[in-house]
Amino acid sequence: MVAGAFPIAKLLYLGVRQLSKPLAARIKDGARASPFFRQYICGPPAQIYHWVEMRAKMRIMGFRGAAIKPLNEEVAAELGAELLGEAIIFGVGGLCIFLEYSRQATNSKKKEEELSNTLLSLQEQVAELNLTVETLDAQLREMNRLLVAVPATPKK
């Protein structure tokens, strides 16, 4: 029984993606606890997300020009931490996809080069065989010419 090649790269990518979830959870916890993260990293994206979301909902319901109140700091920090965690997971997933694509492209290029080299080698062999055939054809014509030129000896 022959087993296929073990997809170690895919297994590593899966492991990295699985590790990114707890890592994102730890970063979210740290972001919730740190005043710097709350104010400068988590707060602004959360406020923008809230503004866009509420603006879209208001337009869908038909309200135009209604003022949108910003989130309080605690809710903004929570939403920002969630957004940060999701962004990390999404980024790791995107990176895994990019690395897999890059690996596949490299393998494809390598196979294409091998095929090209094989084709070039076969073309060289065909050219050599053509030269050999021409040489043998010339020798055969020379032998036929010599046989025709030799006088026939009478039979006794």
N, C-alpha and C positions, 0 to 999 in steps of 0.2 A: 504494500500500500504506500503510495507516494503522497506525501503531504505538500501542499503549496507553500510558497515562501511566507514566513511568519511576518505579518504586517506590524513590525515593531514601531515604525513611525506613527502609524495610526493609533496604536496603543498608547504611545507617549502623548500624542495630542489629546486623546481622551482623558488621560491622567491629569494633564495640565488643566483641561477644562473643568474636571471634577475638583481639582484643588483650588481653582479660581473662586468657586462659590464660598467656601469657608474663609478664604482670604478676603473676599469682598465683604463678608459679614464682619470680620475683624476691623476692616477699614471703616465700615459704617459705624461700628461701636466707637471706634476712636474719633470719628468725625463728630459723633453726637456729644462726646465728652470734651473735646477741645474747643475752647472759645474761638481760636483762630479759624479752625475749619468751619465752625458754625457760621461765623460772620463773613468770611471771605471765599470759602470754597463751596460750602453747601447752600448758603443763603441766596446768593444771586441767581444761580441756575434754577433754584426752586421758585423764586419769585417770578422769573421769566416764564417758566413752565406753567405756573398758576395763571399768570396774565394771559398767555396764549390759550390755555385751556378754557378759561372763563370767557374770553373774547369769542372763541369759536362757539361755545354753548349759547352765549347771548345772541349771536348772529343767527344761529339755527332757530332759536325761539322767537326771533324777530325783533329783539331789542337792539337798537342802534344808539351808540354814544353813551351808554350807561357807564358810570364810573366803576372801576374794579378796585376793591380794597385790597391792599397787600396782606399777605399772611403774617401772623405774628411770628416772632423769632423762634419759638419752640416748634411750631408746625412746619415752618420753613426749614429748620434744621433737620427735622425728621424726613420731610419730603426730599430735601437735598441729599441726605445720606442714602435714601433709597435710590435716587437717580444716580448717585455716584457708584453704588454697588452694581446697579444694572449696567452702567456704562463700562465698568471693569469687566464684567462677565461678557458683555457684547464685544469689547475690545479683544479679550483673550480668544473668544470664538472666531472673530475676524482674523486675528493673527494666525490661528491654527489653519483656517481656510487658505490664507495667503501662503503659508509655509507648505501646505500640501500641494497647492497649485504650482508653486515654485519647484518642488521636488518632482512632480509629474512632468513639468516642462523640461527639467534637466534630464530626466530619464528618456523622454521622447527625443530630445536633441541628441543624446548619446546614441540611441538606437538608429536615428536617422544618419548620423555620421558613420556608424558601423555599416549600415546598408550602403551608403555612398561609397565607402572604401571597398566593400565587397564588389560592388558594381564596377568600380574603376579597375580592380584587380582582374575581374572577368573580361573586361574590355581589352586589357593588356594581353591576357592569355589568348583571346581570339585573334588579336593582331599578330601575335607571335605564330599562332597556328596557320594563319593566312600566309605569312611569309614562308613558313615551312612547306606548305602545300605548293606555293609558287616555285620554290626551289626544287621540290620533287618533280613537279610538272616539267620544269626546264630540263632536269636530268633525264626524265623519261623521253622527252622529245629528242634529246641528244642521242640516247641509246637507239631510238627508232631510226634516226637518221643514219647512225653508224651501221645498223643492221641492213638497211636498204642499200648502203654503199658497198657492203661486202659482197663480192661476186659469189654466185651460187656454185657450189661444187657438184659435179655430176655424180650420180649414184652408180654404183657398180653392180 
